[in-house]
């Protein structure tokens, strides 16, 4: 793949218009049938031409209400088709979009609203109460527009700047967990998103998309980069159809994949054990899937999954800040080794020690990436919103520091080891340990706390909170109180799945907690005496 192959000099609107002109009657967006869903229970499918007509009508409505360059709009719309249609319409006017996680509690959403300061909040009727609760907790209170109703769009508080969007115009701000606790807003431009989609469409090898033919089933949320940019813009770049279900559900997976005639599926590590855990069936290969794309499959399950279901599961690497994905796409593939790809033109890779010195092949170190020596930041995010210090720190030395620990083989293949950052990866969600620690320390009976990741056979990792109480309480009732305290204030998946009480946590001379010495080396913390399992209580709602 040559650098000049990847397009980043046009806008999302330009890319969309090209796709509509080339594939007007091809399907663009599909929703699988699901009678238990509160929208489109029978499913739906829109062609590029049909979607274009709906987007054009939305463009005119938003333009008439005064939105355009300089405007920013938040979206609390789940995985509905309207999320994509409104988002594209707003982007075509030069409006920046801020997708909101519907699992956030009011205080979490209020933080994002206060930080990004949108001039409008879009939501659906079922989320209206949730949106209003977030606004009640926020100092910044944009008007709400309820989509899927006849309500008119509120006028923009100020008229848009004259002009049209360019490749450098803000398209979205996606919030990603940071090690300091509060999520950081990644500014993503039109050129960034177009280049991501074009790069994905041209991965090649076993991951090569077939222009105008593929149907991409993605069970991940549209407020994440995977479904909201990588596969979505990749679909537009290749004339493919994005199949957008509401969320991953192992009982519906094959039914939806087959009903929608999916040829490509996106996965997380949780998918393989859950699907392999179902009884073998003669229909296991009765599908049209030719390719799986994702990350985190357990190495010991990789070959078993491919043999049982009959298609390759291609491991890739990417992150919101720099999601030109690397993938183990060319033969011979290194199945079951956590291999995720080699450096290619347009994505340089180094593996370094704590002093940013290159380490020998086979030695774990932090992965650094850039576009090239001449243009290191080409194809990357535009920066963290209102946080130039963090942006420049991440780019120190002209390389983006990913925080991921990897090793490189003598053949140039990179293999994932772990996350260097204080991040917990649960079912595809990145959780900042510092955010949970900061919250628990506001509880009147918490004196010390250390939050860390522990292994989980289904969800990859789970949240463990080690707590020292002021009162000395260490019973299950106290654990339940702290769990409820977190569940009321954080998205459910961030609450501790395990809680362990201690009389004191080890610290350095500067009173920094030494997490790595709390439990003996190579010991499974889940088996420590007194460990309390809170996982049954971690549910949406």
WOPEGI-V506498 format. One record per pair of residues at least 4 apart in sequence whose C-alpha atoms are under 7 Angstrom apart, sorted by the first residue. I is the first residue (numbers start at 1). GAP is how many residues later the second one is. Records with the same first field share a line. If there is no record, write none. Layout:
I=GAP + GAP
//
This chain:
1=4 + 344
2=343
3=342 + 343
6=189 + 192 + 193
7=187 + 188 + 191
8=159 + 183 + 184 + 186 + 187
9=158 + 182
10=4 + 5 + 157 + 181
11=4 + 155 + 156 + 179 + 180 + 183
12=4 + 80 + 178 + 182
13=4 + 79
14=4
15=4 + 222
16=4 + 220
17=4
18=4
19=4 + 217 + 218 + 220
20=4 + 28 + 29
23=25 + 189 + 216
24=23 + 24 + 25
25=22 + 23 + 24
26=21 + 22 + 186
27=18 + 19 + 20 + 21 + 214
28=18 + 19 + 20 + 212 + 213 + 214
29=16 + 17 + 18 + 212 + 213 + 214
30=14 + 15 + 16 + 211 + 212 + 213 + 214
31=12 + 13 + 14 + 212 + 213 + 214
32=11 + 12 + 213 + 224 + 227 + 228
33=8 + 9 + 10
34=7 + 8 + 9
35=6 + 7
36=5
37=4
40=4
46=4 + 5
47=4
48=4
49=4
50=4
51=4
52=4
53=4
54=4
55=4 + 30 + 31 + 33 + 34
56=4 + 33
57=4
58=4 + 28 + 31
59=4 + 30 + 31 + 34
60=4
61=4
62=4 + 5
63=4 + 5
65=88 + 89 + 90 + 91
66=89 + 90 + 93 + 94
67=4 + 28 + 89 + 92 + 93
68=25 + 26 + 27 + 92 + 93
69=24 + 25 + 26 + 91 + 92 + 96
70=25 + 90 + 91
71=24 + 25 + 48 + 89
72=23 + 24 + 25 + 46 + 47
73=23 + 24 + 25 + 45 + 46 + 47 + 48
74=23 + 24 + 25 + 26 + 44 + 46 + 47 + 48
75=23 + 24 + 25 + 46 + 47 + 48
76=23 + 24 + 26 + 46 + 47
77=6 + 46 + 47
78=24
79=4 + 142 + 143 + 165 + 166 + 167
81=4
82=4
83=4
84=4
85=4
86=4
87=4 + 10
88=4
89=4
90=4 + 5
91=4 + 5 + 80
93=71 + 72
94=70 + 71 + 75
95=76
96=74 + 75 + 76
97=74 + 75 + 76
98=74 + 75 + 76
99=75 + 124
100=123
101=122
103=388 + 389
104=4 + 5 + 386 + 387
105=4 + 384 + 385 + 386
106=4 + 27 + 28 + 31
107=4 + 27 + 30 + 382
108=4 + 382
109=4 + 25
110=4 + 24 + 25 + 27 + 28
111=4
112=4
113=4 + 5 + 27
114=24 + 25 + 26
117=23
118=24
119=23 + 37 + 38
120=22 + 23 + 24
121=21 + 22 + 23 + 24
122=22 + 23 + 24 + 25
123=4 + 5 + 22 + 23 + 24
124=4 + 22 + 23 + 24
125=21
127=4
128=4
129=4
130=4
131=4
132=4
133=4
134=4
135=6
145=8 + 9
146=5
165=4
167=22 + 23 + 24
168=21 + 22 + 23
169=20 + 21
170=17 + 18 + 19 + 20
171=17 + 18 + 19
172=15 + 16 + 17
173=12 + 13 + 14 + 15
174=11 + 12 + 13
175=8 + 9 + 10 + 11
176=7 + 8 + 9
177=5 + 6 + 7 + 253 + 254 + 255
178=4 + 5 + 6 + 254
179=242 + 243 + 244 + 253 + 255
180=254
181=251 + 253 + 254
182=253
184=200
185=199 + 200
186=135 + 195 + 197 + 198 + 199
187=194 + 195 + 196 + 197 + 198
188=4 + 5 + 193 + 194
189=4 + 193
190=4
191=4
192=4 + 187 + 188 + 189
193=4 + 36 + 40
194=4 + 39
195=4 + 184
196=4 + 34 + 127 + 128
197=4 + 32 + 33 + 34 + 36 + 37 + 40
198=4 + 36 + 39
199=4 + 125
200=30 + 34
201=7 + 8 + 33 + 36 + 37
202=6 + 7
203=4 + 5
204=4 + 125
205=124 + 125
206=123 + 124
207=84 + 122
209=5
210=4
211=27 + 28 + 29
212=26 + 27 + 28
213=27
214=26 + 27 + 49 + 50
215=25 + 26 + 27 + 28 + 47 + 48 + 49
216=25 + 26 + 27 + 46 + 47 + 48 + 49
217=25 + 26 + 27 + 40 + 45 + 47 + 48 + 49
218=9 + 25 + 26 + 27 + 47 + 48
219=25 + 26 + 27 + 28 + 29
220=7 + 27 + 28
221=6 + 26
222=5 + 6
223=5
224=4
225=4 + 5 + 95
226=4 + 5
227=4 + 5
228=4
229=4
230=4
231=4
232=4 + 10
233=4
234=4
235=4 + 5 + 6 + 7
236=4
249=4
250=24 + 25
252=4
253=4
254=4
255=4
256=4
257=4 + 5
258=4 + 29
261=27
262=26 + 27
263=25 + 26 + 27 + 28
264=25 + 26 + 27 + 28
265=26 + 27 + 28
266=26 + 27 + 28
267=4 + 25 + 26 + 27 + 28
268=26 + 27 + 28 + 29 + 160
269=26 + 27 + 28 + 29 + 191
270=4 + 157 + 188 + 189 + 190
271=4
272=4 + 25 + 33
273=4 + 185
274=4
276=29
280=4
284=25
285=24 + 25
289=22
290=21
291=20 + 21 + 22
292=20 + 21 + 22
293=20 + 21 + 22 + 23
294=20 + 21 + 22
295=20 + 21 + 22
297=5
298=4
299=37 + 38 + 39
300=36
301=4
302=4 + 33 + 34
303=4 + 32 + 33
304=4
305=4
306=4 + 5 + 6 + 7
314=13 + 14 + 15
315=12 + 13 + 24 + 25
316=9 + 10 + 11 + 12 + 24 + 25
317=8 + 9 + 10 + 23
318=4 + 5 + 6 + 7 + 8
319=4
321=59 + 60
322=58 + 59
326=14 + 15 + 16
327=13 + 14
328=5 + 11 + 12 + 13
329=4
334=5
337=78
338=77 + 78
339=74 + 75 + 76 + 77
340=74 + 75
341=72 + 73
342=70 + 71 + 72
343=4 + 5 + 6
344=4
346=25 + 26
347=22 + 23 + 24 + 25
348=21 + 22 + 23 + 24
349=18 + 19 + 20 + 21
350=8 + 17 + 18 + 19
351=7 + 8 + 14 + 15 + 16 + 17 + 56
352=4 + 5 + 6 + 7 + 13 + 14 + 15
353=4 + 5 + 6 + 12 + 13
359=4 + 6
361=46 + 47 + 48 + 49
362=45 + 46 + 47
363=44
364=41 + 42 + 43
365=40 + 41 + 42
366=37 + 38 + 39 + 40
367=34 + 35 + 36 + 37 + 38 + 39
368=31 + 32 + 33 + 34
369=30 + 31 + 32
370=6 + 7 + 29 + 30
371=4 + 5 + 6 + 7 + 8
372=4
376=22 + 23
383=8
384=4 + 7
387=4
388=4
389=4
390=4
391=4
392=4
394=6 + 7
395=4 + 5 + 6
403=16 + 17 + 18
404=14 + 15 + 16
405=11 + 12 + 13 + 14 + 15
406=8 + 9 + 10 + 11
407=7 + 8 + 9
408=4 + 5 + 6 + 7
409=4 + 5
419=4
422=10 + 11
423=7 + 8 + 9 + 10
424=6 + 7 + 8 + 9 + 28 + 29 + 37 + 39
425=4 + 5 + 6 + 35 + 36
426=4 + 33 + 34 + 35 + 36
427=32 + 33
431=63
433=4 + 18 + 19
434=4
435=4
436=4
437=4 + 12 + 13 + 14
438=4
440=6
441=5 + 6
445=24 + 25 + 26
446=21 + 22 + 23 + 24
447=21 + 22 + 23
448=19 + 20
449=16 + 17 + 18 + 19
450=15 + 16 + 17 + 65
451=12 + 13 + 14 + 15
452=11 + 12 + 13
453=8 + 9 + 10 + 11
454=7 + 8 + 9 + 10
455=5 + 6 + 7
456=4 + 5 + 6
462=35
463=32 + 33 + 34 + 35
464=32 + 33 + 34 + 35
465=31 + 33 + 34 + 35
466=33 + 34 + 35 + 36
467=33 + 34 + 35
468=33 + 34 + 35 + 36
469=4
473=5
474=4 + 27
475=4
476=4
477=4
478=4
479=4 + 20
480=4
481=4
482=4
483=4 + 12 + 13
484=4
485=4
486=4 + 9
487=4 + 5 + 8
490=4 + 5
492=46 + 47 + 48
493=45
496=38
497=36 + 37 + 38
498=33 + 34 + 35 + 36 + 37
499=32 + 33 + 34
500=30 + 31 + 32
505=8 + 13
506=7 + 8 + 12
507=4 + 5 + 6 + 7
508=4 + 5 + 6
519=4 + 6
526=5
527=4
//
